[in-house]
Amino acid sequence: MLSTKKIFFIFIPAILLVCLAVFVQIIKYQPLFPKINNQDNTPKEFVIPLYPVDPIVGSIKSPITIIAFEDFSCGECARQNDILENLITKYPNKFKVIWKGLPISDFPYPSINGEKYGYCANQQNKFADFKDSAFVNALELSETTLQVIAQNIELDDTKLNKCLNSEEVTSYIDNTKQIAQFLNVQSVPTFFIDNKQIQNPTSEYAWENLLGLIQ
């Protein structure tokens, strides 16, 4: 029979090899939305950053702020946009929507191109016009369609082309993606009020009730 000492020396290397294999697998694993480790000096509650270049729908002075992660190629985003536009008309100065473009679609056309045009349209104070036209053509946002929309809303070609080819627009979109990742946004549209994600209302009445607009 093997002595206890010999058994110890046989199994210890085997256990170490198993632990090493498990450790390697853990290192190789890459989750879809990896957690971002907070440092000791980082607040536990992540405050969604807002920027002067963020498109705003509604009056900037409105007391209620909705932060919306949306995609111009998203049908449900278009439906929610129609609801919120109607409510802004019905209840002026009650709430505003801050757009955080999150291009996630690659079919039939990469929606990142539409987001670039939206950003650049906002630089010329024509985001609302672009947004409405883009949602109407949600499934046809090819480069040709985007150019036609830009012409129809009378964007300045020189400023538009300079913006589209700038690092600024790319950095802005990448930054929005990082924010969405931190917030664990899994789909569009996703809405936040008071820095907290809400369950998407399914009707105009549900939005009125959520926002306290019904007297």
N, C-alpha and C positions, 0 to 999 in steps of 0.2 A: 504494500500500500504506500501511496505517496504521503510524505509527511506534510503537516500543515504549512511548514515553511516553504516546501517545494511548490505546493498548490498556490501559495501566495505569489511566488515569483512567476508562475505560469500565467495566472489570470490578470495580474496588474497590467502587463503590456497589452493584453487583449482589450481590456477596459479602456486604456488610454487611446488605442487605435479607434475604437468605437466613438469615443468622445470627440476625437479629431475629425472623424468623418461627419458627425452631426454638426460640428462647428463650421466646417466648410460648406455644408448645405445651407446653413443659416446665412452665411455671407453671400452665397450665390442668389438667394431669394430676393426678387425685386417686386414688391407689391405695386398695384396699379397707382394708388395714391399713398406713397410712403409717408409715414408720420414725420412731422418736423419737430425735433426735440427742442423744447423751450429751455433757454438758459435761465440761470437763477435770477437774472435781472430782467427777464421778459414777463410781461403781465400774463396771467393765466387766461384772461379773456382777450381774444384777438379782436381788435377794433378794425373794421373794414376801412382801409384808407380811401379817401376821396380826393380827386385831383381837379384842378381848374379845367383840364382838358376833357373831363368826363362829360359826355352829352347829357343834358337835362331836359326832360319833357315836363312841361308845366312851369308854374311860377317858382323861381328860385327861393322866394320868401315863404313858400308854403310850409306850414309847421310839421307836416308828416312827410317823412322821406322813405320811399321804397327804393331799395337797391335791387336792380334786376340783372341777372346773368342770362343773356339771351343770344340767339343766333339768327341771322337774317334768313337762313335756309330752313328754319324750324316752323312747321305749321302751327303747333300749339303756341309758339311765341307770337305768331301773327294774330291768333285768336285772342290771346290775352292782351295784346297791344290794342286791338279794337275795343275791348271792354274798358281798359284804362283810359283810352282817349275819350271815349264817351263820358266816362265819369269826370274827367278833368273839365270837359265842356259843361257838364251838369253841375259840378261843384268846383268852380274856379277858386284858386288860391287855397284849397284845402289840403292838397298833397302834390308831391312831385315825384317823378321817377328818374333815378340816376341809372343810366345805361352802362353796363359792364359787358361789352361784347365778348362772347366766348365762342369762337368758331370751332365747332367740333365735327362738322360734316365734310365729307370728301366726295359725296355723290349727290346729284350728277356733276356738280362743280365744287371745288374747294371753297368753303364758305369764308376762309380767311381773306380771300380777295374782296368779298363784300364788306368785311369788317374794315379793311384798309380804306376802302372808298367811304365808308361811313365816318371813320375817324377824320378823313380829309375833308369831307363835306361839313363836318362840325367845325373845322378850322375856318370855314367860310360862312359860318352861321346858317347852314342849310341842312342840318342833321335831320330835322323833322320831315322835310320834304324828301330827303333821300330814304329815310326809314320807311315811309309810307309806300314809296315806289318799289323799294326792295322787297317788302313783304308781299306786295301784289305779284311780284315775279319770283317768289321764293324758290321755285324749282327750276328757274331759268337764269340763274345769276352767273352767266358766262361773262368773259371779259367784254364781249360785244354788248351784252345787255347792260352791264355796268357803265360802259361808255355812253350808251344811249340815255340812261338815267341821268348821268352827269350832264349831258347836253340839255336834256329836258328841264332840269332844275337850274340850268345856267351857271354851272360851276366854272370858275376861271381855269382854263386849260393849263396855263403856265404854273399857277400855284398848285393845281391838282397833281400834275406830273412830278413836281418837285417834292410834294408831300408823299406821294405814293412810293417814291424811290429813296426816301429818307430813312435813317436809322431810328428816328423818333417814333414812327408809326410801328415799326417792328418791335421796338423795346416796349412800347405801350401795350401791345397785344400779349407779348411774353409775360409782362408784369401781371396782367389780368389773369392769365393762366395760372401763374404762381399763387395769386390770391385765391382763385377758385380751388386749387389743389389744397391749400392750407385749410380752407373751409369745408373741404371734402364734398364739393359740389359734384354730383354724379350725373346730372342731366340738365337740359334746358327746356323751358325756363325755370329758373330757381330764384325765389324772391326772399329778401331780408327786410325786416322792419325792426328798428331799435337794435340793430346788430344781431338779430336772431332770425334764423330761417323759419319761414312759415309754410304751412301746408297750402299748396296753391288753391285759391278759391276757384270754383267751377262755374260761377255765374256773376253777373253784374250785381245782383242782390247780395251774394255772398261777400263780394268786395266791399259793398256799402256797409254791411254789417261789421266786417272786420275792421274797417277804418273808422267806424263810428260816425258815418255820414248820415244815417237815418235818424231823423228827429222824432 
